Amino acid sequence: MGIVSCVLSHLPSLSGLVDCLRPSPASSRPGAELADDGFKRCAARRGALSALLCFMAVPSLILSYFQGAAAATSSNTRTCSSITYAAPSGPRNNITYILDKAYLCGQFANGDWFLVPDQADGAVVINAILPDYSGQTNGWDANPDIRDHYYQSWDQRLGHFREPPTLPYSAVAGTSIIKVVSMANCAATTCEQFAAVLTVLGAMPASPQTTFRPPAHGAIKPLFSTDLLRLAALPSYPSTCCPSRINSAIALARSKGFRNNYSPDTVWGYYMVPADNVAHHRAWGGDMWLWDLEVLGYLMLDDPPAAKLPVLVAYVQQGIDIWGGL
């Protein structure tokens, strides 16, 4: 709690983080009044609630300001016939998407992968996703959405289970394919070890490295730009103030993993948060919000902007995923 109390004692509000995400001039852009009000709400409270409000407000404000990160012609000609996500817990938990052939591919700002069909209105065919779905564990799904009817296809131990789609699977543009690696035996607060998202787009983004991955859940897949992030506006309070501060490596490890914030169940929902994707910490709500607040505290200290940027990108990506699942 040291970093939390220290940072909050230096700040009358979270306005520094708010300013780093505020386009300029706001008044010249559509939706400015709504967005300003959203940022005020984001900065209105302290503690874990501030992190929650910022997570959920930022993506909606980005959408108000920016709808032009959509795909455009690109010189990127990289192709992939398979995509592998390396699990922090070791190769045995890696996730690999095996395709029927090579497709145009690339990586978003946070490092997650996307594919582009080779024909307009075409599809990407996924032949296999490793580790294999077996024994109603190691499940996967495409654009899961709990807003109409709650179910999950990750692990039968989590309840409300529905079998994953069959393979091979033809994924059209606007599809997010979420894969989960299950633990053999559930831990104290989770049954899942690792998870990843593979996105299918209609065309190559003009600048993949400055494009956030669209929300993993649901069918709405807007593309947001990291160009909105005003990194220089972040506070830069002396890190000597806070002996218990976390460093950039810890902040990134806590933020960059896909948490699969999917279930409305206040207990079982946390059992589907993968351990690898929360830096092997307890996947429990109160713990995660405390870690998120410490990440927010890190962003307000005096590390170089180059060190802060990957953390800020990962932090906002978490908010985009939460926003997309609401």
C-alpha positions as CSV (number, residue, x, y, z in Angstrom):
1,M,0.0,0.0,0.0
2,G,3.0,2.3,0.3
3,I,3.0,3.4,-3.4
4,V,-0.7,3.9,-3.2
5,S,-0.7,6.2,-0.2
6,C,2.4,8.0,-1.4
7,V,1.1,8.8,-4.9
8,L,-2.3,9.8,-3.7
9,S,-0.8,12.1,-1.1
10,H,1.0,14.0,-3.9
11,L,-2.2,14.3,-6.1
12,P,-5.4,16.2,-5.6
13,S,-6.9,14.1,-8.3
14,L,-5.9,11.8,-11.2
15,S,-5.9,14.7,-13.6
16,G,-2.4,14.1,-14.7
17,L,-3.3,10.7,-16.1
18,V,-6.5,12.1,-17.5
19,D,-4.5,14.9,-19.3
20,C,-2.2,12.3,-20.9
21,L,-5.2,10.8,-22.6
22,R,-7.0,14.0,-23.6
23,P,-6.7,15.1,-27.2
24,S,-6.0,18.7,-27.8
25,P,-7.9,20.9,-28.3
26,A,-10.9,19.0,-27.0
27,S,-13.4,21.7,-27.7
28,S,-12.8,21.4,-31.4
29,R,-13.8,17.8,-31.6
30,P,-17.2,16.1,-31.8
31,G,-18.4,14.9,-28.4
32,A,-16.0,17.0,-26.4
33,E,-18.5,17.9,-23.7
34,L,-19.4,14.3,-23.1
35,A,-15.8,13.2,-23.1
36,D,-14.8,16.0,-20.7
37,D,-17.5,15.0,-18.3
38,G,-16.4,11.4,-18.5
39,F,-12.8,12.4,-17.6
40,K,-14.1,14.4,-14.7
41,R,-15.8,11.3,-13.4
42,C,-12.6,9.3,-13.9
43,A,-10.7,11.8,-11.8
44,A,-13.4,12.3,-9.2
45,R,-12.5,9.5,-6.8
46,R,-9.3,7.9,-5.4
47,G,-8.3,4.4,-4.6
48,A,-9.2,1.3,-6.6
49,L,-12.4,3.0,-7.8
50,S,-10.2,5.5,-9.7
51,A,-8.5,2.7,-11.6
52,L,-11.9,1.1,-12.4
53,L,-13.4,4.3,-13.6
54,C,-10.3,5.1,-15.8
55,F,-10.3,1.5,-17.2
56,M,-13.9,1.9,-18.2
57,A,-14.1,5.5,-19.2
58,V,-11.0,5.9,-21.4
59,P,-12.1,3.6,-24.3
60,S,-15.5,5.2,-24.6
61,L,-13.8,8.6,-24.7
62,I,-11.4,7.5,-27.4
63,L,-14.3,6.3,-29.4
64,S,-16.0,9.7,-29.0
65,Y,-12.9,11.4,-30.3
66,F,-11.4,9.0,-32.8
67,Q,-13.0,6.8,-35.3
68,G,-10.3,7.0,-38.0
69,A,-7.9,4.2,-37.0
70,A,-9.7,2.0,-39.5
71,A,-7.8,-0.2,-41.9
72,A,-6.0,1.3,-44.9
73,T,-3.6,0.2,-47.6
74,S,-0.3,-0.9,-46.1
75,S,3.1,-2.1,-47.4
76,N,3.2,-4.8,-44.8
77,T,3.5,-8.1,-46.7
78,R,4.3,-10.4,-43.7
79,T,2.4,-13.7,-43.8
80,C,1.8,-16.4,-41.2
81,S,0.7,-20.0,-41.4
82,S,0.6,-20.3,-37.6
83,I,0.6,-18.0,-34.7
84,T,2.1,-18.9,-31.3
85,Y,1.7,-17.0,-28.0
86,A,4.4,-17.9,-25.4
87,A,3.1,-18.6,-21.9
88,P,5.0,-17.1,-19.0
89,S,4.6,-20.4,-17.2
90,G,6.5,-22.3,-19.9
91,P,6.2,-23.9,-23.4
92,R,3.8,-26.6,-22.3
93,N,1.2,-23.9,-21.9
94,N,1.9,-22.1,-25.2
95,I,-1.1,-21.4,-27.4
96,T,-0.7,-22.0,-31.2
97,Y,-3.3,-21.3,-33.9
98,I,-2.6,-23.5,-36.9
99,L,-4.0,-22.1,-40.2
100,D,-4.9,-23.9,-43.5
101,K,-2.4,-21.7,-45.3
102,A,-0.4,-18.4,-45.0
103,Y,-2.3,-15.2,-44.5
104,L,-1.3,-11.6,-44.1
105,C,-0.6,-11.0,-40.5
106,G,0.7,-8.4,-38.0
107,Q,0.8,-7.3,-34.4
108,F,-1.1,-4.6,-32.6
109,A,0.5,-2.1,-30.3
110,N,0.3,-4.5,-27.3
111,G,1.9,-7.3,-29.3
112,D,-1.3,-9.4,-29.9
113,W,-1.6,-10.9,-33.4
114,F,-4.1,-10.3,-36.2
115,L,-4.8,-11.9,-39.5
116,V,-6.3,-10.6,-42.8
117,P,-8.2,-12.9,-45.2
118,D,-6.7,-13.0,-48.7
119,Q,-9.9,-12.1,-50.4
120,A,-12.4,-9.3,-49.7
121,D,-15.3,-10.7,-47.6
122,G,-13.3,-13.9,-47.2
123,A,-12.3,-15.8,-44.1
124,V,-9.3,-17.2,-42.3
125,V,-9.5,-21.0,-41.8
126,I,-8.2,-22.2,-38.5
127,N,-7.4,-25.9,-38.6
128,A,-6.3,-26.4,-35.0
129,I,-5.7,-24.5,-31.8
130,L,-3.2,-26.0,-29.4
131,P,-3.3,-27.3,-26.8
132,D,-6.3,-29.3,-28.0
133,Y,-9.7,-28.9,-26.4
134,S,-10.1,-32.1,-24.4
135,G,-12.2,-33.3,-21.5
136,Q,-14.2,-30.1,-21.6
137,T,-11.1,-28.1,-20.7
138,N,-8.6,-26.0,-22.8
139,G,-11.7,-24.4,-24.5
140,W,-12.0,-21.6,-27.0
141,D,-14.7,-19.3,-28.5
142,A,-15.2,-16.7,-31.1
143,N,-16.7,-13.3,-30.2
144,P,-18.3,-14.6,-26.9
145,D,-21.0,-12.2,-25.7
146,I,-22.8,-12.4,-22.3
147,R,-25.2,-9.6,-23.0
148,D,-27.9,-11.9,-24.4
149,H,-27.3,-15.2,-22.6
150,Y,-24.4,-16.1,-20.4
151,Y,-22.4,-19.1,-21.2
152,Q,-18.7,-20.0,-21.4
153,S,-16.7,-22.4,-23.5
154,W,-13.4,-22.4,-21.6
155,D,-13.8,-25.0,-18.9
156,Q,-16.7,-27.1,-17.7
157,R,-15.7,-26.7,-14.0
158,L,-16.7,-23.0,-14.3
159,G,-20.4,-23.7,-14.9
160,H,-22.8,-22.5,-17.7
161,F,-20.6,-24.6,-20.1
162,R,-21.2,-24.8,-23.8
163,E,-19.0,-26.8,-26.2
164,P,-16.6,-24.7,-28.3
165,P,-17.2,-24.3,-32.0
166,T,-15.9,-27.1,-34.2
167,L,-12.6,-27.1,-36.1
168,P,-11.7,-26.3,-38.8
169,Y,-13.3,-22.9,-38.2
170,S,-13.7,-20.1,-40.8
171,A,-13.2,-16.8,-39.1
172,V,-14.5,-13.7,-41.1
173,A,-13.4,-10.2,-40.5
174,G,-14.5,-8.8,-37.1
175,T,-13.8,-12.1,-35.3
176,S,-11.8,-12.4,-32.1
177,I,-10.8,-16.0,-31.2
178,I,-10.1,-16.5,-27.5
179,K,-8.2,-19.6,-26.4
180,V,-7.7,-20.7,-22.8
181,V,-5.3,-23.2,-21.3
182,S,-6.8,-24.9,-18.3
183,M,-5.0,-26.1,-15.2
184,A,-5.1,-29.8,-14.5
185,N,-6.3,-28.9,-11.0
186,C,-7.9,-25.6,-10.0
187,A,-5.8,-23.4,-7.8
188,A,-7.1,-21.4,-4.9
189,T,-8.6,-18.6,-7.1
190,T,-8.5,-19.8,-10.7
191,C,-8.8,-22.8,-13.0
192,E,-7.0,-21.3,-15.9
193,Q,-3.3,-21.0,-16.7
194,F,-3.0,-18.9,-19.9
195,A,-5.2,-17.2,-22.5
196,A,-4.7,-15.4,-25.8
197,V,-6.7,-13.5,-28.5
198,L,-6.3,-13.8,-32.2
199,T,-8.2,-11.2,-34.3
200,V,-9.3,-11.3,-37.9
201,L,-9.5,-7.9,-39.6
202,G,-11.0,-6.9,-43.0
203,A,-7.8,-5.2,-44.1
204,M,-4.3,-4.3,-42.8
205,P,-4.4,-1.2,-40.4
206,A,-2.4,1.7,-41.8
207,S,-0.2,1.6,-38.7
208,P,-0.5,-1.7,-36.8
209,Q,2.1,-0.7,-34.2
210,T,0.0,2.3,-33.1
211,T,-3.4,0.5,-33.2
212,F,-5.0,-1.1,-30.1
213,R,-6.4,-4.5,-30.4
214,P,-10.2,-4.2,-30.7
215,P,-12.3,-5.6,-27.8
216,A,-12.1,-9.4,-27.5
217,H,-15.7,-9.9,-26.5
218,G,-18.8,-9.2,-28.6
219,A,-19.2,-8.4,-32.3
220,I,-18.3,-4.7,-32.2
221,K,-14.6,-4.3,-33.2
222,P,-13.6,-0.6,-33.5
223,L,-9.9,0.2,-33.9
224,F,-8.5,2.8,-31.6
225,S,-5.2,4.6,-32.1
226,T,-2.4,5.0,-29.5
227,D,-1.7,8.4,-31.1
228,L,-4.2,9.8,-28.7
229,L,-2.0,9.0,-25.7
230,R,-0.2,12.2,-24.7
231,L,2.6,10.6,-22.8
232,A,4.4,13.9,-22.0
233,A,1.3,14.9,-20.0
234,L,1.8,12.1,-17.4
235,P,2.9,13.3,-14.0
236,S,6.5,12.8,-13.1
237,Y,6.7,12.7,-9.3
238,P,10.1,11.7,-7.8
239,S,10.2,8.0,-7.4
240,T,12.3,8.5,-4.2
241,C,9.0,9.4,-2.5
242,C,7.9,5.8,-2.6
243,P,10.2,3.0,-1.4
244,S,7.5,0.4,-2.2
245,R,7.0,1.5,-5.8
246,I,6.9,-1.1,-8.5
247,N,9.2,-0.9,-11.5
248,S,8.4,-0.9,-15.2
249,A,8.8,-4.7,-15.6
250,I,6.3,-5.5,-12.8
251,A,3.9,-2.8,-14.0
252,L,4.0,-4.3,-17.5
253,A,3.7,-7.9,-16.3
254,R,0.6,-7.0,-14.3
255,S,-1.0,-5.2,-17.3
256,K,-0.2,-6.8,-20.5
257,G,-2.0,-10.2,-20.2
258,F,-5.5,-10.8,-21.5
259,R,-7.6,-11.3,-18.4
260,N,-10.8,-12.6,-20.0
261,N,-13.0,-10.4,-17.9
262,Y,-16.1,-12.2,-19.1
263,S,-18.3,-13.7,-16.4
264,P,-20.9,-11.7,-14.5
265,D,-20.6,-14.2,-11.6
266,T,-18.8,-12.5,-8.7
267,V,-17.1,-15.7,-7.7
268,W,-16.7,-18.0,-10.7
269,G,-15.8,-15.0,-12.9
270,Y,-12.4,-14.8,-11.2
271,Y,-11.8,-18.5,-11.6
272,M,-11.6,-17.9,-15.4
273,V,-8.9,-15.2,-15.1
274,P,-5.6,-16.9,-16.2
275,A,-2.8,-17.0,-13.7
276,D,-0.2,-16.2,-16.3
277,N,-2.1,-13.2,-17.4
278,V,-2.0,-11.5,-14.0
279,A,1.7,-12.1,-13.4
280,H,1.0,-15.3,-11.4
281,H,-0.7,-13.3,-8.6
282,R,-4.0,-14.2,-7.1
283,A,-6.7,-13.8,-9.7
284,W,-9.2,-12.2,-7.3
285,G,-11.0,-8.9,-7.7
286,G,-9.7,-7.0,-4.7
287,D,-6.1,-8.1,-5.3
288,M,-6.3,-7.2,-9.0
289,W,-7.7,-3.7,-8.4
290,L,-4.9,-3.1,-5.9
291,W,-2.3,-4.1,-8.4
292,D,-4.0,-1.9,-11.0
293,L,-3.8,1.0,-8.7
294,E,-0.1,0.4,-8.1
295,V,0.4,0.4,-11.9
296,L,-1.5,3.7,-12.0
297,G,0.9,4.9,-9.4
298,Y,3.9,3.8,-11.4
299,L,2.7,5.8,-14.4
300,M,2.7,8.9,-12.3
301,L,6.3,8.6,-11.2
302,D,9.5,9.8,-13.0
303,D,10.5,6.8,-15.1
304,P,11.4,7.8,-18.7
305,P,8.5,8.1,-21.1
306,A,9.9,5.2,-23.2
307,A,9.6,2.9,-20.2
308,K,6.1,4.2,-19.4
309,L,4.6,3.8,-22.9
310,P,4.3,0.0,-23.1
311,V,2.7,0.0,-19.6
312,L,0.2,2.8,-20.6
313,V,-0.7,0.9,-23.8
314,A,-1.3,-2.3,-21.9
315,Y,-3.3,-0.5,-19.2
316,V,-5.6,1.2,-21.7
317,Q,-6.0,-2.1,-23.6
318,Q,-7.4,-3.6,-20.4
319,G,-10.0,-0.9,-20.4
320,I,-10.9,-1.4,-24.0
321,D,-11.6,-5.1,-23.3
322,I,-13.7,-4.3,-20.3
323,W,-15.6,-1.7,-22.2
324,G,-16.2,-4.1,-25.1
325,G,-17.7,-6.7,-22.7
326,L,-20.2,-4.4,-21.1
